[in-house]
Amino acid sequence: MIELNRSVTADLDQTLRHEWLETNGLGGYAAGTVGGANTRRYHALLVAAKQPPVARSVLFSKLDEVLCWPGVQRHLSCNIYGGAIYPAGYNFLDSFRLDPWPVFTYRVGSCVLEKHILMRHGHNTTLVNYRLLRAQQPCTLRVRLFVASRNHHHLQSARTDFDTRVCYNNRQLRMQPREEWSRLFVWFGQAEFWADGIWYYNFHYPREQERGLDSTEDLYSPGELSWVLMPGQQVWVAISDQEIDGDPAAWAEAERRRRERLVADIPPHQQVRRRLVLAADQFLVHPRPGKTSVIAGYPWFTDWGRDTMIALPGLTLTTGRFEEARRVLAAFVEVMDQGLIPNNFGDESAQPAYNTVDATLWMFVAAWRYAEASGDLDFVRNSLYEPLCESIHWHLQGTHNGIKADSDGLLTAGGPDTQLTWMDAKVDGIAVTPRHGKAVEINALWYNALRICEQFSRCLGHVERAAQYAAAADKTRAAFLAQFWSDELGYLYDCLQPNYRDPALRPNQVIALALPFALLDKRQGQAVLQKVDETLLTPYGLRTLAPGSEHYRGRYEGDQWNRDHAYHQGTVWPWLVAPYLRAVARYADNPTERLAWARQYFQPLLDDLATYGVGSVAELYDGDPPHRPGGCIAQAWSVAGVLELVTETDKSPT
C-alpha cells in the first residue's frame, strides 16, 4: 500500500502533480490527480477501448462531490478554470492511498468520507464507492456528473451535435451524445437523480498547456445524484459503455481477489516488488479471447512491438505469467510481414506499421528468455521456430525500409529520412538522432538473433541450419569488433555510416553488453561500464547522451518541438536499468556486491513509486538534477526494468 498524507494533500501543486491510474485489461483506463482536478485531456473516470486495445474514447469525465448536513455544505471536488481553482476540495483531503486501488479520505470536521475508484477487469466499467466512515449525524452526499464523449486525444467544446437527452430507469441513466460508440450508462442504486442539463465551460488542463497543446474543454452535466448517508453506510456509482446488470460490490470484491492472487507468492515484506507486480498487470491487455498484448504506456500509447518485446521478460517472466508471454509472442508472430513484427498499431484503425528495425530482433531475445525461464521448448518448436528462421532469411535478403545484412555481415537499415531504432524522434520530418546505417545495439541484437536461431536449431535437431547460423554469427561478430570498438575512446561507436563513425556516448552500447550472447571481452566490457558510470548513470536510469555533448539537453519540457529535441538527447530512461544490471552481472569483478550497491543507488527511483504516476514508473526523467519525471505517468518497459532490478535484488542475501 502506498499512502500520501497531509504533507502532500495539503499542497495544491503536489496534489495536482501526483496522478493515479486504473486499467481494465482491454486498453481502457481511468486516471486523474490526487487533488481531484483534471489536468490532462486524458484524465477521466471512463476511457473506453471501443476496439480493444485501441479506439479509446473519453465517455465520462468526472464526479464532483458535495457533503452536507444542516448548516454545513462542503465541496470535496477540485477544478481549474483558467487561473482559478474552484472548488478547492483538496483542503479536505486527509489522505490518498493505493489499497489496492485509489482511495481518497476526506475529513470535514468530525465527518470522514472515503471514495474508492476501480475498474472492472475485462469491461469498460468504472466503479466508484463512497463510504461514510464517521459522522455525528446523517449527511447528504450530492454528486454531479460530467460527460465528455470524445476521442481521448481530443478536447470538447459545447456543440449543437451533442445529444443531451437522458433516459433513466431501473436505477441507471442512459445517454448517447453522438454515434453508437458514445453510449453511456450510469448506475446509481438508491440515489435520487436531479436532472438539470448544464454545460460547464472552460475547464483548464495545465499539463496540456505545458506540452504546447490546446488546454481548455467544456463538459456537459446531465444532473446530480443525491443520497442521505448514515454513519457506516456506503453507496456505489457504476459507469459503463454497457447496460449495468449486476452488483458493483461483488465486482469490486472479485477484482480485489484477482489482484491479491497476483502477489500471493510474494512475501509481505517485499512491498516494492508487490506494488510493481500490480503495476505490471496494468499493461497486459486481452483484446480477444486467447490474445494478449502490451500497452506501451498510459495514457497515450497503444501496443508497440519494440516496447512489448523489451518489457515482456519483466512483465511476464519475473511474475510467472508464462501463458500470457506465449500469447504475446504468438500474437505478434501472426502479424509478421516480410520477417518483421509491427512497430505499432494505429490508435484508431489498429493497422500495423512496420517502420522499425529492432522490434523483431528484440522478439528473438524475448523468445530466448522465455525458453530459459519456462523450459518450454514445445512452444518454441510449434509456434516460434519457423517464423524466427524466416525472419533471419528476410534480414539476410532485405526487407522493409532498407533493412538488410551487408556484405560484411553487419545489419544496415534506413536512410536519412527514417528513424527505425528506439531513438525515433522526428521533428518536421527530420530525424533528431539520425542513426541510419549500422547502429551498435541493432547489430548486437542481430548477432544475438543469429546465435539464438543457432541454439534453437541445435536443440530441435536442425544441424545444418545451426551450422549456417553459426557461420553468419561468427562473421557478424568479427565485423562488429573490428568496426565498432575503439581503443582510443574506450567504448563502442554508436552508429556507423559511410565515411563516418559516430562517437556519441549513448546507452545503446550498454544494451549491446547486456544481451544473452556477449560480443566484448571482459576488459572491453569493463571499460564501457566505466565510461557509462562516469557520464550516463543516474539514480533514475541512464541518460541517452553524455552531458557536455553538442546536442545534450538536460530538461524535457516545453512544446512538442522542444520535447522531441530532448527525447533522446540527454533524458534519463528507467528501462535501461535492466540492461545496465545485466551488463554489470556479466562484466563486474564482484557482481553480487555490485548488485547490492545498485539496489541502494537506484533507491530514489523506487521511492518515486509514490510520486508522479503513483504506484508506477514514469517514462523518463530530466537528464539534469533534480531529475524531474516526465512523459507517460506509467510506462511498460520502465516498470519491467525496475521490476527486474527489484526481483533480482530481493533474491540476494545482501
MARPA-127292 format. One line per 8 residues: number of its first residue (from 0); their letters; for each residue x, y, z of C-alpha. Coordinates in steps of 0.02 Angstrom, whole numbers. Layout:
N
NUM	a	X,Y,Z ~ ... .
This chain:
654
0	mielnrsv	0,0,0 ~ 61,174,-46 ~ -9,316,60 ~ 7,504,44 ~ -34,607,198 ~ -69,791,228 ~ 110,840,190 ~ 62,806,9 .
8	tadldqtl	-126,827,4 ~ -124,999,85 ~ -11,1065,-54 ~ -110,1105,-211 ~ 38,1090,-329 ~ 86,921,-259 ~ -90,852,-266 ~ -100,903,-449 .
16	rhewletn	72,830,-490 ~ 30,661,-413 ~ -77,559,-533 ~ -169,394,-514 ~ -211,261,-643 ~ -335,118,-655 ~ -342,-1,-805 ~ -463,-136,-861 .
24	glggyaag	-360,-263,-961 ~ -436,-202,-1125 ~ -335,-44,-1154 ~ -465,63,-1067 ~ -421,162,-913 ~ -470,290,-781 ~ -346,422,-724 ~ -337,584,-629 .
32	tvggantr	-244,684,-499 ~ -240,653,-313 ~ -313,827,-287 ~ -465,788,-396 ~ -441,917,-534 ~ -413,850,-710 ~ -251,923,-776 ~ -236,822,-938 .
40	ryhallva	-354,784,-1081 ~ -325,602,-1033 ~ -394,621,-857 ~ -565,542,-845 ~ -665,413,-747 ~ -702,308,-901 ~ -593,298,-1055 ~ -664,150,-1150 .
48	akqppvar	-567,48,-1279 ~ -701,26,-1412 ~ -591,-88,-1520 ~ -480,-162,-1384 ~ -347,-110,-1353 ~ -369,45,-1464 ~ -504,169,-1520 ~ -509,242,-1345 .
56	svlfskld	-645,367,-1303 ~ -671,478,-1152 ~ -851,437,-1111 ~ -863,506,-935 ~ -752,641,-865 ~ -777,659,-678 ~ -888,666,-524 ~ -893,820,-413 .
64	evlcwpgv	-948,790,-233 ~ -1029,900,-102 ~ -1054,841,78 ~ -1193,925,177 ~ -1281,923,343 ~ -1389,1058,424 ~ -1298,1223,412 ~ -1145,1149,326 .
72	qrhlscni	-1102,1123,141 ~ -927,1073,90 ~ -865,1043,-88 ~ -742,898,-95 ~ -700,914,-280 ~ -575,1022,-369 ~ -572,1102,-541 ~ -464,1227,-634 .
80	yggaiypa	-549,1363,-735 ~ -419,1473,-817 ~ -314,1533,-672 ~ -447,1497,-542 ~ -464,1345,-430 ~ -646,1308,-390 ~ -696,1221,-286 ~ -544,1188,-178 .
88	gynfldsf	-594,1020,-106 ~ -415,964,-87 ~ -417,1064,75 ~ -524,924,148 ~ -420,781,76 ~ -343,698,228 ~ -251,559,135 ~ -236,462,-27 .
96	rldpwpvf	-184,281,-40 ~ -174,135,-161 ~ -259,-7,-68 ~ -252,-87,-197 ~ -343,45,-299 ~ -356,234,-271 ~ -438,278,-105 ~ -470,460,-56 .
104	tyrvgscv	-509,502,126 ~ -594,669,159 ~ -612,744,332 ~ -739,882,360 ~ -743,925,543 ~ -788,763,633 ~ -854,685,471 ~ -745,563,373 .
112	lekhilmr	-790,506,197 ~ -695,383,88 ~ -702,371,-101 ~ -638,215,-192 ~ -610,209,-381 ~ -576,49,-477 ~ -607,-30,-647 ~ -691,-196,-677 .
120	hghnttlv	-566,-310,-765 ~ -617,-356,-941 ~ -754,-225,-951 ~ -764,-41,-995 ~ -836,-8,-823 ~ -778,105,-682 ~ -842,83,-505 ~ -846,223,-377 .
128	nyrllraq	-884,185,-195 ~ -924,313,-59 ~ -914,263,124 ~ -964,375,268 ~ -841,310,397 ~ -883,429,536 ~ -1010,566,569 ~ -1111,632,714 .
136	qpctlrvr	-1271,638,613 ~ -1340,587,442 ~ -1257,676,296 ~ -1317,715,120 ~ -1195,672,-19 ~ -1226,761,-184 ~ -1128,705,-337 ~ -1130,799,-503 .
144	lfvasrnh	-1100,701,-664 ~ -987,766,-804 ~ -994,687,-977 ~ -862,711,-1112 ~ -896,590,-1258 ~ -742,616,-1367 ~ -583,535,-1431 ~ -456,528,-1289 .
152	hhlqsart	-329,630,-1389 ~ -451,773,-1422 ~ -544,903,-1320 ~ -727,950,-1324 ~ -820,1114,-1338 ~ -1006,1140,-1314 ~ -1082,1095,-1481 ~ -1255,1077,-1555 .
160	dfdtrvcy	-1221,898,-1615 ~ -1207,838,-1434 ~ -1367,745,-1394 ~ -1411,794,-1216 ~ -1561,679,-1197 ~ -1557,568,-1042 ~ -1661,413,-1011 ~ -1664,344,-835 .
168	nnrqlrmq	-1749,193,-760 ~ -1701,38,-663 ~ -1582,141,-555 ~ -1474,197,-701 ~ -1470,331,-834 ~ -1426,311,-1017 ~ -1354,437,-1140 ~ -1290,429,-1318 .
176	preewsrl	-1218,602,-1353 ~ -1154,557,-1526 ~ -1132,396,-1626 ~ -1155,219,-1564 ~ -981,219,-1486 ~ -1035,355,-1365 ~ -1166,254,-1271 ~ -1151,284,-1085 .
184	fvwfgqae	-1236,206,-935 ~ -1227,269,-756 ~ -1298,156,-619 ~ -1331,243,-454 ~ -1427,123,-343 ~ -1545,207,-220 ~ -1489,385,-257 ~ -1609,520,-313 .
192	fwadgiwy	-1567,592,-483 ~ -1598,776,-513 ~ -1591,817,-699 ~ -1541,994,-745 ~ -1435,981,-903 ~ -1298,1112,-889 ~ -1142,1146,-991 ~ -989,1192,-886 .
200	ynfhypre	-864,1295,-984 ~ -676,1319,-989 ~ -604,1177,-886 ~ -418,1209,-896 ~ -288,1070,-910 ~ -117,1142,-863 ~ -16,987,-913 ~ -81,1008,-1091 .
208	qergldst	-33,1192,-1089 ~ 142,1143,-1032 ~ 151,1025,-1182 ~ 106,1167,-1300 ~ -65,1094,-1341 ~ -244,1159,-1329 ~ -294,1150,-1148 ~ -474,1208,-1124 .
216	edlyspge	-630,1099,-1127 ~ -817,1111,-1099 ~ -908,969,-1010 ~ -1093,927,-1003 ~ -1179,886,-840 ~ -1346,795,-857 ~ -1382,818,-672 ~ -1341,771,-496 .
224	lswvlmpg	-1358,618,-385 ~ -1405,630,-202 ~ -1403,510,-53 ~ -1436,530,132 ~ -1299,429,216 ~ -1298,361,392 ~ -1130,336,481 ~ -1056,172,419 .
232	qqvwvais	-1161,169,260 ~ -1087,150,85 ~ -1157,181,-90 ~ -1098,142,-267 ~ -1093,225,-437 ~ -1053,118,-589 ~ -1008,198,-756 ~ -1002,91,-913 .
240	dqeidgdp	-1024,80,-1101 ~ -1147,-63,-1074 ~ -1308,-77,-977 ~ -1264,-121,-798 ~ -1340,-281,-734 ~ -1255,-344,-577 ~ -1188,-298,-407 ~ -1046,-170,-406 .
248	aawaeaer	-994,-227,-232 ~ -973,-406,-294 ~ -875,-345,-445 ~ -760,-246,-331 ~ -732,-396,-218 ~ -690,-505,-369 ~ -564,-375,-427 ~ -486,-366,-254 .
256	rrrerlva	-464,-555,-253 ~ -391,-552,-429 ~ -258,-428,-376 ~ -222,-523,-216 ~ -187,-679,-320 ~ -58,-584,-423 ~ 50,-553,-269 ~ 4,-707,-167 .
264	dipphqqv	176,-787,-188 ~ 275,-631,-142 ~ 323,-614,42 ~ 230,-472,129 ~ 392,-383,174 ~ 437,-362,-12 ~ 317,-217,-30 ~ 404,-133,-176 .
272	rrrlvlaa	402,-292,-277 ~ 218,-321,-237 ~ 174,-146,-295 ~ 275,-167,-457 ~ 189,-332,-495 ~ 21,-244,-482 ~ 89,-104,-592 ~ 149,-232,-720 .
280	dqflvhpr	-26,-305,-729 ~ -94,-138,-793 ~ -1,-155,-959 ~ -58,-331,-1004 ~ -214,-320,-1112 ~ -327,-456,-1180 ~ -415,-386,-1333 ~ -493,-553,-1381 .
288	pgktsvia	-506,-725,-1300 ~ -336,-809,-1310 ~ -246,-649,-1364 ~ -132,-544,-1255 ~ -35,-386,-1295 ~ 55,-248,-1201 ~ 8,-64,-1190 ~ 172,30,-1203 .
296	gypwftdw	122,172,-1088 ~ -26,261,-1010 ~ -114,367,-1051 ~ -74,393,-1235 ~ 22,244,-1308 ~ -52,88,-1388 ~ 35,-81,-1406 ~ 207,-61,-1484 .
304	grdtmial	312,-207,-1543 ~ 478,-142,-1479 ~ 411,-93,-1308 ~ 318,-257,-1293 ~ 469,-366,-1327 ~ 584,-266,-1214 ~ 457,-265,-1074 ~ 398,-445,-1092 .
312	pgltlttg	529,-527,-978 ~ 496,-406,-836 ~ 307,-403,-854 ~ 279,-590,-876 ~ 432,-696,-840 ~ 479,-619,-672 ~ 296,-634,-622 ~ 274,-813,-681 .
320	rfeearrv	142,-768,-811 ~ 208,-887,-943 ~ 40,-916,-1028 ~ 24,-730,-1062 ~ 204,-723,-1125 ~ 160,-861,-1250 ~ 5,-768,-1306 ~ 101,-606,-1331 .
328	laafvevm	235,-691,-1436 ~ 107,-788,-1537 ~ 2,-633,-1569 ~ 149,-537,-1642 ~ 208,-685,-1745 ~ 35,-689,-1827 ~ 57,-512,-1896 ~ 235,-529,-1961 .
336	dqglipnn	265,-459,-2134 ~ 424,-494,-2231 ~ 506,-556,-2073 ~ 460,-405,-1965 ~ 336,-379,-1825 ~ 249,-209,-1818 ~ 322,-58,-1735 ~ 148,-8,-1678 .
344	fgdesaqp	-37,-13,-1716 ~ -141,139,-1762 ~ -239,209,-1616 ~ -397,215,-1719 ~ -377,89,-1861 ~ -265,-37,-1771 ~ -170,-56,-1935 ~ 9,-117,-1910 .
352	ayntvdat	158,-9,-1960 ~ 323,-98,-1996 ~ 440,52,-1976 ~ 562,-24,-1852 ~ 724,-119,-1862 ~ 737,-178,-1682 ~ 564,-237,-1629 ~ 584,-405,-1717 .
360	lwmfvaaw	762,-427,-1654 ~ 700,-397,-1477 ~ 573,-534,-1507 ~ 716,-658,-1530 ~ 783,-606,-1359 ~ 610,-618,-1280 ~ 588,-792,-1354 ~ 757,-846,-1286 .
368	ryaeasgd	721,-779,-1113 ~ 550,-861,-1116 ~ 627,-1029,-1159 ~ 759,-1007,-1022 ~ 633,-960,-889 ~ 497,-1085,-933 ~ 592,-1230,-1010 ~ 451,-1238,-1137 .
376	ldfvrnsl	538,-1296,-1295 ~ 374,-1363,-1366 ~ 307,-1186,-1387 ~ 468,-1136,-1475 ~ 456,-1288,-1589 ~ 271,-1269,-1630 ~ 247,-1081,-1636 ~ 410,-983,-1647 .
384	yeplcesi	550,-1078,-1731 ~ 496,-1068,-1913 ~ 442,-884,-1903 ~ 609,-841,-1823 ~ 704,-934,-1959 ~ 600,-847,-2092 ~ 640,-680,-2011 ~ 827,-716,-2022 .
392	hwhlqgth	802,-756,-2207 ~ 717,-589,-2238 ~ 852,-494,-2143 ~ 985,-577,-2249 ~ 890,-548,-2411 ~ 823,-375,-2371 ~ 655,-314,-2308 ~ 558,-154,-2269 .
400	ngikadsd	650,13,-2250 ~ 815,-48,-2320 ~ 845,-171,-2179 ~ 974,-293,-2243 ~ 1133,-383,-2192 ~ 1281,-301,-2280 ~ 1422,-396,-2361 ~ 1523,-383,-2200 .
408	glltaggp	1384,-470,-2102 ~ 1326,-314,-2009 ~ 1145,-259,-2020 ~ 1110,-92,-2103 ~ 943,-3,-2101 ~ 853,152,-2161 ~ 909,317,-2230 ~ 920,500,-2177 .
416	dtqltwmd	730,517,-2177 ~ 694,364,-2068 ~ 703,331,-1882 ~ 699,143,-1856 ~ 784,121,-1686 ~ 711,159,-1515 ~ 783,335,-1528 ~ 647,379,-1651 .
424	akvdgiav	601,563,-1626 ~ 572,663,-1785 ~ 533,848,-1799 ~ 464,919,-1961 ~ 515,758,-2048 ~ 696,771,-1989 ~ 773,640,-1875 ~ 829,715,-1710 .
432	tprhgkav	951,573,-1678 ~ 997,510,-1852 ~ 1051,328,-1829 ~ 1025,256,-2002 ~ 1159,139,-2062 ~ 1234,16,-1938 ~ 1182,55,-1759 ~ 1275,-26,-1616 .
440	einalwyn	1131,-106,-1520 ~ 1047,-159,-1682 ~ 1199,-259,-1733 ~ 1218,-333,-1560 ~ 1035,-385,-1573 ~ 1066,-455,-1749 ~ 1213,-556,-1685 ~ 1105,-622,-1543 .
448	alriceqf	964,-666,-1662 ~ 1085,-773,-1762 ~ 1152,-858,-1606 ~ 977,-887,-1538 ~ 922,-969,-1701 ~ 1082,-1071,-1698 ~ 1044,-1134,-1522 ~ 861,-1169,-1558 .
456	srclghve	912,-1263,-1714 ~ 1032,-1372,-1616 ~ 902,-1408,-1482 ~ 773,-1456,-1613 ~ 893,-1564,-1713 ~ 917,-1450,-1864 ~ 1104,-1472,-1875 ~ 1130,-1398,-2048 .
464	raaqyaaa	1033,-1241,-2008 ~ 1129,-1223,-1845 ~ 1293,-1226,-1939 ~ 1232,-1092,-2060 ~ 1176,-977,-1920 ~ 1340,-1005,-1827 ~ 1442,-956,-1980 ~ 1338,-798,-2005 .
472	adktraaf	1356,-754,-1821 ~ 1545,-778,-1824 ~ 1557,-661,-1974 ~ 1448,-530,-1890 ~ 1549,-538,-1728 ~ 1714,-513,-1818 ~ 1648,-361,-1911 ~ 1568,-291,-1753 .
480	laqfwsde	1729,-296,-1654 ~ 1831,-227,-1798 ~ 1716,-82,-1837 ~ 1626,-32,-1676 ~ 1761,-50,-1543 ~ 1879,98,-1517 ~ 2032,77,-1407 ~ 2057,265,-1416 .
488	lgylydcl	1884,304,-1349 ~ 1874,154,-1233 ~ 1698,116,-1289 ~ 1592,73,-1441 ~ 1543,190,-1581 ~ 1357,223,-1578 ~ 1323,212,-1764 ~ 1420,178,-1924 .
496	qpnyrdpa	1380,270,-2084 ~ 1479,282,-2245 ~ 1638,379,-2205 ~ 1580,419,-2028 ~ 1584,335,-1857 ~ 1476,420,-1728 ~ 1572,434,-1562 ~ 1421,497,-1462 .
504	lrpnqvia	1421,415,-1291 ~ 1247,340,-1275 ~ 1172,194,-1178 ~ 1145,91,-1336 ~ 1312,7,-1307 ~ 1251,-47,-1134 ~ 1111,-138,-1223 ~ 1244,-222,-1329 .
512	lalpfall	1336,-278,-1172 ~ 1180,-349,-1090 ~ 1111,-467,-1223 ~ 1117,-656,-1197 ~ 1267,-685,-1311 ~ 1416,-575,-1272 ~ 1520,-484,-1403 ~ 1652,-397,-1297 .
520	dkrqgqav	1785,-472,-1185 ~ 1795,-426,-1001 ~ 1923,-287,-1024 ~ 1816,-202,-1156 ~ 1656,-226,-1059 ~ 1729,-151,-901 ~ 1796,-3,-999 ~ 1623,32,-1069 .
528	lqkvdetl	1543,19,-897 ~ 1670,140,-825 ~ 1626,270,-957 ~ 1441,241,-928 ~ 1460,258,-739 ~ 1554,421,-761 ~ 1434,505,-883 ~ 1267,418,-908 .
536	ltpyglrt	1221,338,-742 ~ 1094,425,-630 ~ 987,361,-485 ~ 839,354,-607 ~ 918,259,-751 ~ 1037,302,-892 ~ 1050,464,-988 ~ 1026,450,-1175 .
544	lapgsehy	1176,561,-1210 ~ 1326,614,-1108 ~ 1321,790,-1033 ~ 1438,907,-1124 ~ 1396,832,-1292 ~ 1350,958,-1427 ~ 1166,907,-1434 ~ 1140,870,-1250 .
552	rgryegdq	977,935,-1175 ~ 959,913,-988 ~ 774,956,-970 ~ 623,877,-1051 ~ 494,1016,-1061 ~ 401,1136,-1172 ~ 301,1108,-1331 ~ 318,955,-1440 .
560	wnrdhayh	462,1029,-1541 ~ 565,1056,-1383 ~ 515,892,-1303 ~ 557,792,-1459 ~ 728,876,-1470 ~ 763,821,-1291 ~ 680,649,-1301 ~ 841,552,-1333 .
568	qgtvwpwl	969,689,-1312 ~ 1004,676,-1126 ~ 841,622,-1045 ~ 853,478,-922 ~ 758,317,-960 ~ 720,198,-816 ~ 700,45,-929 ~ 888,50,-957 .
576	vapylrav	912,-5,-776 ~ 883,-185,-832 ~ 1017,-194,-969 ~ 1136,-98,-857 ~ 1117,-228,-719 ~ 1139,-372,-843 ~ 1299,-291,-906 ~ 1360,-271,-727 .
584	aryadnpt	1320,-453,-690 ~ 1425,-506,-840 ~ 1574,-390,-827 ~ 1592,-332,-645 ~ 1732,-409,-541 ~ 1610,-439,-397 ~ 1433,-447,-472 ~ 1345,-489,-307 .
592	erlawarq	1421,-341,-217 ~ 1386,-229,-366 ~ 1204,-286,-373 ~ 1180,-243,-190 ~ 1256,-72,-224 ~ 1137,-46,-371 ~ 985,-79,-262 ~ 1041,63,-148 .
600	yfqplldd	1095,176,-289 ~ 927,164,-379 ~ 827,188,-217 ~ 769,362,-273 ~ 688,278,-424 ~ 600,155,-308 ~ 546,298,-194 ~ 466,381,-344 .
608	latygvgs	332,248,-344 ~ 243,368,-227 ~ 255,517,-347 ~ 204,568,-523 ~ 108,413,-581 ~ 78,347,-405 ~ 116,161,-396 ~ 201,152,-566 .
616	vaelydgd	361,209,-653 ~ 375,360,-768 ~ 427,352,-950 ~ 579,463,-923 ~ 667,592,-814 ~ 765,750,-845 ~ 949,722,-877 ~ 994,864,-759 .
624	pphrpggc	963,856,-570 ~ 843,851,-485 ~ 788,733,-624 ~ 603,777,-635 ~ 491,639,-703 ~ 406,666,-871 ~ 318,584,-1017 ~ 192,447,-981 .
632	iaqawsva	146,426,-798 ~ 158,236,-818 ~ 273,154,-946 ~ 279,-33,-977 ~ 465,-54,-1004 ~ 504,63,-858 ~ 402,-46,-741 ~ 475,-203,-818 .
640	gvlelvte	654,-143,-798 ~ 632,-88,-618 ~ 538,-248,-577 ~ 686,-349,-642 ~ 801,-246,-529 ~ 692,-274,-376 ~ 660,-458,-411 ~ 845,-494,-432 .
648	tdkspt	899,-396,-278 ~ 760,-468,-170 ~ 836,-639,-205 ~ 1006,-582,-146 ~ 1053,-621,36 ~ 1131,-448,47 .
